[in-house]
Amino acid sequence: EKALDVFIKSYEPNKVPPFGVLSETAGGTNPYFATGAGGMLQTVLFGFGGLQISDAGVTQVKTTLPKKWKSLQIKGVGTAKSTFSVR
């Protein structure tokens, strides 16, 4: 639950209307902060999704989701376009 709280705090203040793209600073008006969006995506893929990249390719370790999330499905990963699920 702490991970979810930190995750939300990492991007929510930086969302810029009308599409919710990220600015570099909270309340900023100069979107698009691509590296910030990349960090948010990495949190989902490698943190909540449990994905790892190694010489064996993309694998998944056991992980848990925040109580508010029912499931997570990550599709189209790697050259094999694999699907990974967390429930």
N, C-alpha and C positions, 0 to 999 in steps of 0.2 A: 504494500500500500504506500510505503514511503517512496518507492521508485515511481509510482504513478503521480504522486504529488509533485516530486521534483521534475518529472517529465512535463507536466502541464505548466508548471512555473517557468520552464525553460523556453516556451514558445508563446504562450497565451498573451503576455504583455506586448509582444512584438508583432502581433497580427495587425495588418493594415486593411481597412475596408476598401472596396466592397467585396474582395475575393479572399481575404484572409492570408494574403502572401506575407512573408516575414520581412520586417525591416531589421537593420543591424542593431538598433537600440529600441528600448521600450518607448512607445510613443513617437518613434521616428516616422518620417514621411517619405523616405527614399528606399522603396523596396527595389529590388529583390535581393535578399541576403541568402545567396545560394549555399554557402558553407553552413549557415545556421540551419537551413532546411535539410541539408545532408546529415548534420548531426542528429536532428530529430528523427530522420529516417533510420539512421544506424541504431538509435535507441530501440526502435520497434523491431528491426530485423535481428540484431545481435543480442539485445537485452531481453525484451519480452518474447521474441521469436525463438531465441536459443540457437540461432545459426552460427556456424563456425566455418571459416575458410582455411583449408590446409592443403597439403600435397595430395590428400585423398579426395579433394574437391569440396563441395559444400555439404556439410553434415549438420545435424541438429542434436543438441544436448537437451536433457530433460529440464524443463523450466515451468514456471507457474505464472499465471496471469493475475492482474489485480482483480479483486472480487467483483468490481463493476463490469468487467469484460467477460462475456460468455465464451468467446472463442476468438482465435486469430488464424487466418489463413493467408499464407504468402505464396503467390503464384508466379510462375515464369522465372524461376531462379536458375541462373547458370546456363551453360550451353544446352543442357538437357531440358531446360524449362520446367524444372521440378516444382512440385507443390509441397509445402510444409504446413502442418496444422498444429495448433496448441489448443487444448480444451481444458 
